[in-house]
Structures are given as structure tokens and as C-alpha cells.
Amino acid sequence: MAVKTLNMDEVRGSFPALSSAQVFLDNAGGSQALGSVAERVKDYLLNTNVQLGATYSTGKEATRCYAEGYAAAAKYINASRDEIVLGSSTTQLFRNVSYALDFDEGDELIVSALDHEANIAPWVDLAKRQKLLLKWWLPSDSSSSSKTNPKLLASDLESLLSDKTRLITCTHASNILGTIHDIKSIAEVVHSRSPKALLCVDAVAYAPHREIDVKDLGVDLYAYSWYKVYGPHLSMLYASPRAFEQLQSLGHFFNPQATLEQKLALAGSSYELVSAIPAVVEYIGTGTTTTKWAGIVAQEHQLAEDLLSYLNARDDVTVWGETSADPALRVPTVSFTVKGRSSRQLVETVEKETNFGFRWGSFYSVRLVEQILGLGEDGVVRVSMVHYNTVVEVTALIAALDSVLARGE
């Protein structure tokens, strides 16, 4: 069956910021917000900006908007309302989880070294506080491309698991490499080998690009940021029933503890931002006939393929991550370095001459960049695209890169 392509005029018209001259190619750091998201935030603040739970009419409307936001967020990942919590950031939500878990001295944690620090620091600290054994999950070195394209494989995890394993953490897609990891296979290995263990996944770099079904994935803890999925500056954490039972409440003693929000939110779910989430879900669509997902994947595949074809053809460029644009293997977050060239200098030179917005650095994945990839503080050049970017934009970026590199600047 042919994939229904996106109507790019309609797509770009949904994002007011795209009418400016700026070309946004730093979307892994935060996507542009839908106009409908901004309208919902504005409407809430101007018309229903009161405390929740009141019995007067405006209070009831505020509570309804908030509940609608939570329901839409849960539906987006095939979870129930009680299984999610919304908060200020994925970093904060993972930190909250680390204080809600209580393990026994000598229990074991397995932490991926490929991750954003948000999914590393809380667990390193947890191991120290509770005197747990911390094991590092390192990428396989079985292939010749492992140095430039490190991956987390379920087969490499088995030797680290034991009867004392209580938590395994990893990323669904690397925020630098763009590599997609097979979370479903990883979950199957974890739960068959260590039945008491919880699998915690950072999906921040994955969520803008693919449809999510947490039940099908088999994860226990799963988080991402809505402000990278065309929405408000808010994040979300899912907890499976098994994980929920292991989480102590961080809330006031007199409050109920029947939902994940009640246990972990700490009043961190900003009302006006929660009320805007339905706009994101409505934009992408739900159901087999109305969703934009097939078109999103096809558009992003084309963008990645164009950029990677150019980079792969240059002898002086190293692409970090998959060199293929195959959407089964990667999302359109593309990182590279140029031999003998500073990543920072290359980005800043292009910025001076054009209206492209992209970045250089390690993007909070310092362990990956320095310890695994063997790069310094200068890090990589990262071009992170989403479906509202166009082939014209990528073609123009390639021309700009080519011009700067040809001048030896």
C-alpha cells in the first residue's frame, strides 16, 4: 500500500515559527510548537487560571482541561491515565524515580554508557546512596563499525544480568547517533532473565519520530519530553504496574497514592501546559486511517537520506551512528565530524553566513562522546531534523557546508 505523503503546506502552516527566516535544524534540543498548542496555553491562562478541584464553574472547567490533557497524553502511548505522570523535564522525573525506589544493599543496577546524562546521573547517585553494585552496559565491539556506530544489543546484556539485578536503563534512540535500539527484544531478555528487574528507557530522542506503544514494548519506566514532540515544555513518565508497586510515594502523607501522578508529580504538572497536550495528539492523529505517522517517517527518511548521501561521499567526514538512512535503524538526527576541523568553528562559520540553526558539542551525552566515541569537548556537529523540515532546506544546508569546507574555513 502506498504511503500517504504529508501535505507540507499544511504541516508548515501549523507551526507559526516556520514563517520566519530561521531554518530550525536543532530539533533534538526542542521542536517548534504547534500554533494550536500555544492557543490552548493562552486560553487556559486567560480563562481558567485557577486551582484545580474547586466546585465553582471556572474551577470545574480548569479541572476538566487538566484531566483532558492527562487523558490525551496517556492515549498517545497506549497507557492508562493512572499509569503516567507529567512533570517539568525528563531529567527531573527520572530523579524523582530514583528517590522513590528502595533496593537492598548489594542489589545491582545496569546503566547504559550511551545515554543522555538524564538517564545516568540519577542511577549513579542511587547506587551510591543505597550501596548498590553499578554495572556499565557498554556497546558491542563485535563489528568493524562499532567505533563509529556503537549500539546497545540485547545479546550483550545477558552476561550482565543476575538474580540481584533490579534496574536496567537505556535509551530508545541516541540523541547524538540517532540509532534506534530494539527495546522490545531488550525487555524480553530482561524480564526472562531477571524477573524482578525494571527496564527504564529514555525516549526523548525517539518520541518525535515514531508511534509509541508502551505495552507492546514491554517497558517498566519510559519517559520523554513533550517540548520535543511539538508541544509545551513538559515531560511524561510511564510506569508499568510492576514498577508502580515498587515506587514509594514522594507526596504528602495525607494524599492518596493510587496513581503515578499522586506518587511522583510533586505539583510539577503545570496546568496550562497539561491542557495543551490534546493539541499535539489531534495534530498527529490516532487510528489507522487518520494518523500522520507513515507520512512523518517517509518525510524524515528522505531528509536523512539526502544529508547522509552528501556526508558519506566525503572522505574527510566521519558520520557517527548509522550511515544508512533506513528508518528501521535510525531517526533523522545526524552527527558528524570533519577531519582537521573544529565542530564549533564549522557550525559558527555556517551560522554567520546563513539562517541555519544547528549545533555542535556533546549534548549532555558526555560519556558517549568522550569515553565511547573518543572525541574531545568539541564533540560533533549535529543536524537534527523533524517532519516539518523540507528537502529544500537540507539541499541549502548541504550547499552551505560544501562552500565552507571548500574554503578550508
C-alpha positions in Angstrom: 0.0 0.0 0.0 1.4 3.4 -0.9 2.3 5.7 1.9 0.2 8.8 2.1 2.6 11.7 1.9 2.4 14.8 4.1 0.8 18.0 2.8 3.8 20.1 3.6 2.0 23.4 3.2 -0.5 22.3 5.8 2.2 20.9 8.0 4.4 24.0 8.0 1.3 26.2 8.3 0.6 24.5 11.7 3.9 25.9 13.2 3.9 29.7 13.4 7.7 29.9 13.9 8.3 28.4 10.5 7.1 31.6 8.8 10.3 33.3 9.9 13.6 33.2 8.0 15.2 30.9 10.6 15.7 27.3 9.5 15.4 25.0 12.5 17.8 22.1 12.4 18.3 21.8 16.1 15.0 20.0 16.8 16.6 17.3 19.1 17.1 20.1 21.5 13.5 21.2 21.3 11.0 21.2 18.4 8.9 24.2 17.4 5.4 24.3 19.0 2.2 23.9 17.2 0.1 27.1 16.9 -2.8 25.1 18.4 -0.6 24.3 21.4 0.1 28.0 22.0 -3.6 28.8 21.7 -4.6 26.3 24.3 -1.9 27.6 26.7 -3.2 31.1 26.1 -6.8 30.1 26.5 -6.1 28.4 29.8 -4.2 31.3 31.3 -6.7 33.9 30.2 -9.9 32.0 31.0 -9.4 29.1 33.5 -6.3 30.0 35.5 -7.5 28.8 38.9 -6.7 26.0 41.3 -8.0 22.6 40.4 -10.7 20.8 42.3 -13.0 23.7 43.1 -16.7 23.4 42.8 -17.4 26.7 41.2 -17.8 26.8 37.4 -14.4 28.1 36.4 -12.7 25.6 38.8 -14.7 22.8 37.2 -13.6 23.9 33.7 -9.9 24.1 34.8 -10.1 20.6 36.2 -11.7 19.3 33.0 -9.0 20.8 30.8 -6.3 19.3 33.0 -7.9 15.9 33.0 -8.3 16.1 29.2 -4.6 16.7 28.9 -3.6 13.8 31.0 -6.0 11.5 29.1 -4.6 12.6 25.8 -1.0 12.1 27.0 -1.8 8.5 28.2 -3.6 7.7 25.0 -0.6 8.8 22.9 1.5 5.9 24.3 -1.3 3.3 24.9 -1.3 3.7 28.6 -4.0 4.5 31.2 -4.4 7.8 32.9 -3.3 6.3 36.2 0.0 5.0 34.7 1.6 8.3 33.8 2.9 11.4 35.4 3.6 14.8 33.8 6.5 16.9 35.1 8.9 19.7 34.3 11.5 17.6 32.5 12.6 14.0 31.9 15.7 14.8 34.0 13.5 15.7 36.9 11.1 12.8 36.5 14.0 10.3 36.5 15.5 11.9 39.5 12.1 11.6 41.3 12.0 7.9 40.4 15.5 7.5 41.9 14.2 8.7 45.3 11.1 6.6 45.1 12.9 3.3 44.6 14.2 1.4 47.6 16.5 -1.5 47.0 18.6 -3.7 49.3 22.3 -3.2 49.8 24.2 -5.3 47.3 21.4 -5.2 44.7 22.6 -4.4 41.1 21.9 -1.7 38.6 22.9 -1.8 34.9 23.3 1.6 33.3 24.0 2.3 29.6 27.0 4.5 28.9 25.4 5.6 25.6 22.7 7.7 27.2 22.0 11.3 27.9 23.1 12.1 31.4 19.5 12.4 32.5 19.3 8.6 32.4 22.6 8.1 34.0 23.2 10.5 36.9 20.1 9.5 39.0 21.1 5.9 38.9 24.8 6.5 39.7 23.6 8.6 42.7 21.1 5.9 43.7 23.8 3.2 43.7 25.9 5.4 45.9 23.1 6.2 48.4 21.8 2.7 48.7 25.2 0.9 48.4 24.2 -1.0 45.2 26.5 -2.6 42.6 26.6 -0.4 39.5 27.4 -2.2 36.2 28.0 -0.4 32.9 26.3 -1.6 29.8 28.8 -0.9 27.0 28.2 -1.3 23.3 29.2 -4.4 21.4 32.7 -4.3 19.8 31.9 -7.3 17.6 31.7 -5.4 14.3 34.2 -3.2 12.4 31.8 -0.3 12.5 31.3 -0.4 16.3 33.7 2.5 16.9 31.7 4.9 14.9 28.3 3.2 15.3 28.1 1.8 18.8 24.8 0.0 19.7 23.1 -1.5 22.6 22.3 -5.1 21.9 20.1 -7.4 23.9 22.7 -10.2 23.5 25.4 -8.1 25.2 23.0 -7.5 28.2 22.6 -11.2 29.2 26.1 -11.5 30.8 25.4 -8.5 33.0 22.1 -9.8 34.4 21.8 -11.7 37.6 19.2 -12.6 40.3 20.2 -9.4 42.0 19.5 -7.1 39.1 16.8 -4.6 40.0 17.1 -1.9 37.3 18.4 -1.6 33.7 18.5 1.7 31.9 19.0 2.6 28.3 17.9 4.9 25.5 15.4 4.1 22.8 17.2 6.3 20.3 20.5 8.1 20.9 20.3 11.9 21.0 23.6 12.0 19.1 23.8 8.9 17.0 20.2 8.7 16.0 20.4 4.9 16.4 17.2 3.1 17.3 17.6 0.3 19.8 15.4 -2.8 19.8 13.7 -2.1 23.1 11.1 -4.9 22.8 13.9 -7.5 22.5 15.8 -5.9 25.4 12.7 -6.0 27.5 12.1 -9.7 26.7 15.7 -10.6 27.8 15.5 -8.5 31.0 12.2 -10.0 32.1 13.0 -13.6 31.3 16.4 -13.5 32.9 15.7 -11.2 35.9 12.0 -11.3 36.7 12.3 -8.7 39.5 14.2 -6.2 37.4 12.7 -3.0 35.9 13.6 -1.7 32.5 13.9 2.1 32.3 14.0 3.8 28.9 14.8 7.3 27.9 12.7 8.0 24.7 13.3 11.8 24.4 15.2 11.4 21.1 12.7 8.8 19.8 9.3 10.1 20.6 9.1 12.9 17.9 9.7 10.4 15.2 7.8 7.2 15.8 4.5 6.0 17.2 4.8 4.6 20.8 3.0 1.6 22.4 4.5 1.0 25.9 2.5 -2.1 26.4 3.9 -3.7 23.2 7.4 -2.6 24.1 7.2 -4.3 27.5 9.0 -1.5 29.3 8.6 -0.6 33.0 9.6 3.0 33.1 9.5 5.1 29.9 9.9 8.9 29.6 10.1 11.6 27.0 9.7 15.4 26.7 6.6 16.9 25.1 8.5 20.1 24.1 10.4 17.9 21.6 7.2 16.5 20.3 5.7 19.8 19.1 4.1 20.6 22.4 4.6 22.6 25.6 7.7 22.5 27.9 6.6 19.4 29.8 7.7 15.8 30.1 6.0 12.5 30.8 6.9 9.3 32.6 5.1 5.9 32.3 5.3 3.2 34.9 4.1 -0.4 34.4 2.0 -2.0 37.2 5.1 -3.8 38.4 7.1 -0.6 38.5 4.3 1.2 40.2 4.3 -1.3 43.1 8.0 -0.7 43.7 7.7 3.1 43.8 7.2 4.8 47.2 5.2 8.0 47.3 7.0 11.3 47.4 3.8 13.2 48.1 2.3 14.4 51.3 1.3 11.7 53.8 -2.4 12.7 53.7 -2.8 12.5 50.0 -3.9 9.3 48.1 -1.3 7.1 46.4 -3.4 5.3 43.8 -1.9 6.9 40.6 1.6 7.6 39.4 0.8 11.3 39.5 -0.2 11.1 43.1 3.1 9.3 43.9 5.6 11.4 41.9 4.2 14.6 40.5 5.1 16.9 43.4 2.8 19.6 42.0 5.1 19.7 38.9 2.4 19.3 36.2 1.8 23.0 35.1 -1.9 23.3 34.5 -1.8 25.4 31.4 0.8 23.2 29.8 -1.0 20.0 30.5 -4.2 21.5 28.9 -2.3 21.9 25.6 -1.3 18.3 25.1 -4.5 17.3 23.3 -3.5 19.7 20.5 -0.4 17.5 19.8 -2.4 14.3 19.8 -5.0 15.9 17.5 -2.4 17.1 15.1 -0.6 13.7 14.7 -3.9 11.8 14.8 -5.0 8.5 16.1 -6.2 5.3 14.5 -5.0 3.5 11.3 -6.7 5.9 8.9 -6.1 9.3 10.4 -2.6 9.2 11.8 0.3 11.2 10.2 2.9 8.6 11.3 3.5 7.0 7.9 3.9 10.3 6.3 6.2 11.6 9.1 8.5 8.6 8.7 8.6 8.9 4.9 9.4 12.6 5.0 12.1 12.2 7.6 13.7 9.3 5.7 14.0 11.5 2.7 15.7 14.3 4.7 18.1 11.9 6.3 18.9 10.2 3.1 19.8 13.4 1.3 22.1 14.7 4.1 23.8 11.3 4.7 24.4 10.8 1.0 26.4 14.0 0.9 28.3 13.3 4.1 29.1 9.7 3.2 30.5 10.8 -0.1 33.2 13.0 1.6 36.5 11.3 2.5 37.1 13.9 5.3 33.8 13.3 7.1 33.0 10.7 9.8 29.4 10.0 10.4 28.7 8.9 14.0 25.9 6.4 14.1 24.2 4.6 11.2 25.5 5.7 7.8 22.2 4.4 6.3 19.1 6.4 6.4 17.0 3.3 6.8 14.1 4.4 9.2 14.2 0.9 10.8 17.7 1.8 12.0 17.7 5.5 12.8 15.9 8.7 13.3 16.9 11.8 11.4 19.4 13.1 14.0 22.7 13.1 12.1 26.0 13.8 13.8 29.4 14.1 12.1 32.9 15.4 12.4 35.3 16.7 9.7 38.9 15.7 9.7 41.2 18.5 10.9 38.2 20.8 11.5 36.7 22.1 14.7 33.0 21.2 15.1 32.4 24.5 16.8 34.2 26.5 14.2 32.3 24.8 11.3 28.9 25.4 12.8 29.6 29.1 13.7 31.1 29.8 10.3 27.9 28.5 8.6 25.7 30.4 11.0 27.4 33.7 10.2 26.6 33.3 6.5 23.2 31.7 6.6 20.0 31.4 8.6 20.5 27.7 9.6 20.2 26.8 13.3 22.1 23.7 14.2 24.6 22.8 16.9 28.0 21.4 18.0 29.0 19.7 21.2 28.2 16.6 23.3 24.5 17.5 24.1 24.6 16.1 27.7 25.9 12.7 26.4 29.4 13.4 27.6 30.2 9.8 28.4 29.2 8.7 24.9 31.2 11.4 23.2 34.3 11.3 25.2 34.5 7.7 26.5 32.9 5.7 23.7 33.5 7.8 20.6 36.8 9.1 21.8 36.1 12.7 20.9 37.0 15.8 22.9 35.0 18.7 24.3 34.5 20.0 20.7 32.2 17.0 20.2 30.2 16.6 17.0 28.3 18.7 14.5 24.6 17.7 15.0 21.8 18.3 12.5 18.5 17.2 13.9 15.5 17.2 11.6 11.8 16.5 12.0 9.0 16.1 9.6 8.3 19.8 9.1 11.8 20.3 7.7 12.0 20.3 3.9 14.2 18.8 1.1 14.8 22.4 0.0 16.2 23.3 3.5 18.5 20.2 3.5 19.7 20.9 0.0 20.6 24.5 1.0 22.4 23.3 4.1 24.5 20.9 2.0 25.4 23.8 -0.3 26.4 25.9 2.7 28.5 23.2 4.2 30.2 22.5 0.9 31.0 26.1 0.4 32.6 26.5 3.9 34.6 23.2 3.6 35.8 24.1 0.1 37.3 27.3 1.5 39.1 25.4 4.3 37.4 27.5 7.0 
